[in-house]
Amino acid sequence: MALGVLPQPWRRSLAGMAMAVAALAAAPAVAQTAAAGVAPPPVVGVIDVQQVMTKASAAQQIIAQRDKYLDTYQARAAEVEKGLRETDQELGRARSTLTPEQFTSRHQAFQARVTEFQREVQARRRNLERAFGTAMNEVQSAVIRAADAVASQRGMNLLLYRTQVFLFDPSMDITEAVLARVNQELPNVKMADPDTLPPEEETNGAASNRRR
């Protein structure tokens, strides 16, 4: 899996994150002029959020950690699949020597092993996605904080997502400044071991209880 490719759900979240960055940068100026009932003159900045998210050292570390887990899981799955194929072949060769009842019993046991293996693969995949998403959320929060700080330093009260802008003065682009600040404030993020995460049902139940 390419290190620079983010999962589809994460890519979809980048646009929403850019809106959050823009809102944070605009908030101070808006608050200062709200009492007077006058909209502040726009001071616009431009940011490539996806570039920051893919180039940030912490994000690259998280992606590398995820890929390492993927390699381990794929190797483990390949080994189990090999054993299941061998069991299936043995069962096929033994069919002529077994009674119908014996064959049915052994075939059902084999199918149960296949089903359990499929459940384990799916559970590991979901846990890996959860661990990856949680770690990347830390980077996302750092990007928002850094963008807010850089925009404030430059007197900007509106940030636009770079893909939404056709032409702009390069001096309006704060992408590199934000990236540098993120790397300074959050140089490392360790992704949680997916195998140690609680079952998703427990996590969802705890969140539901907190909302009550």
N, C-alpha and C positions, 0 to 999 in steps of 0.2 A: 504494500500500500504506500503510495507516495506520501512523503512527509508533509508536503505543502497542501494536501487536499483535506479540507474539513468536511465532516459529515453534513448531509443535507439539512438536518434540523438546526445545526449550528450556523450554517450559511444563512438560513432564513432569519435568524435572530440578529444578524448584523445590522439590517436596516432599522429595526426597532431600537437597537443600541445607539445608532447614529442620532435618532430622534431624541433619545435621552441625553446624549451629549449636548445637542443643540439647546435643549430645554434648560440644562444646568448652566450653560454659558450665558444664556439670555436672562436668567432669573434675577441676578443682582441689579442690572440696569432697569429691568422692568419694575422691580420693587421700588427703586428710587424715584421713578417718574409716575408711578401709579397714583400717588396722592395728588399730584398736580393734574392728573387726567390727560397727560400728554405722552404720546408714544415716543420712545427714544429714537434718534436717528440710527439706522442700522449700521453696525460695524461688522462686516461679514468675514468669517474665516472658513476655510475649506479643509476637510480631513478625509483621508482614505482609511477608514476604520479597518477594512479587511487587510490592508497592507500592514497596519500596526499589529493586528491579531496574528498574522502569519509570520511576521519578522521578529516579534517580541521573543526574547530568549526564553522566558518562562513558557510561552506557548509552544515553542519548538521542543522544549524538554518534555512537556506533557504529551505531545504527539509522538515523540520517540518512545516514551514509556508505554503509551497505548500500543504502538506497533510491536514492542517487545512482548507484551502480554498476548497480542494476536499471534505472533510466531509460536509462542509456547502452546497456546490453545490449539492452533492448527496442527502442530506436531503431535499433541496428545490425541486429538480427534482422529488423525490419520492412523495412529497405532491401534486405537479402539476399533476403527472401521476395518482394519486388516484382520483383527481377531474375529469380528462378526462375520466377515466374508468366509473365513476358514471354518467357522462353526456352521455356517449355512451350507457350505460344500460337504462337510462331514455328515450333516443331517440328510442331505440329498443322497449320499452314497449309502447311508444306513437304512434308507427307507424300505428297501426290499427285505431287510432282515427284521423289521419291526412289525408288531401288530398295529392295526389302525389306531387303537387306543394309545399305544406307546408313542407312535409317531405324532399324533395330535397333541399329546401332553408335552413332548419335547419341542414341537413347533410353537406351541403357545408360550412356552418358557423363553424360546428364542425371540419371539415377537415382543415379549415383555422387556427383554434386555434392549432391543432396538428402540422401543418407545422411551425407556428410561434414559438411554444415551441421547436421544433427540431432545428430551427435556433438559438434560444437563447442558447441552450445547446452547440451547436457547437461553437458559438462565445465565450462563457465563457471558453471552453476548449482551444481554440486558444489563448485567452488572458492570460490564466494561463501559457501556454507553453512559451509565449513571456516573461512574467514577470519572470518566473523561469530561462529561458535562459539568460536574461540580468543580473540577479543577480549572476548566476553561472559564467558568464564571468568575473565579478569582482574578483572572487576567482581564476579563471584561470590566469588572469593577475598577481595576487599576487604570484601565484606559479611560473610563469616564472621569475619574478623579484627575488624571493627568491632563485630559482635554480641557476640563473646567479651569484648572490652574493656569495652563498656557494661554487660554483664551482671555482669562481675566488679566494676566500680565500684559497682554497686547491690546487691552481695551476692546475686545470683541464681545458683542452681545448676541451674535447669531452664528452658529456653525452649520455648514451644509455638507452633506455627504458628497464626496468628490464625483461619484458617478451621476449625480443630479445636476452637475454644472458643466456646461459646454465649453465656456471660455472664462478664465480668471487670471488675475495677476499672480505670478508665483509667490509674491510676498504674502499672499493671503493663505497659503498652504502651511498648516501647522503639523502636518503628518510626522515629519522627522523629529520635530521638537517633542511631540507627544511620545513617540517611540523611545526617544532617549530618556525621557522622564520615567516611562514605564519600566525600562530596563534598569534604571537606577533604583526605583522604589520597590520593584518586585523582580529581582534577578532570578529567583528560583521558585518553583512550585512542585511539590511532590504529589503525584496522583495517588489516591487511596488504592490499596490492593483490592481489586474487584472481588476476590474470593473471601474477603473479610467483611463485606457489606452485609447488613441484615437483609432478610427477604424483603422484596419490594412491597409485599402486602403489609408487613409490619411498619415500614416507613410511611406508607400511605395512611395507615390507621392512626399513627402518631400525629401526622399532619392534620388529619380530620379532627382528632380530639383537641388539638391546639386551637383550631378555628372555632370550636364550640365554646 
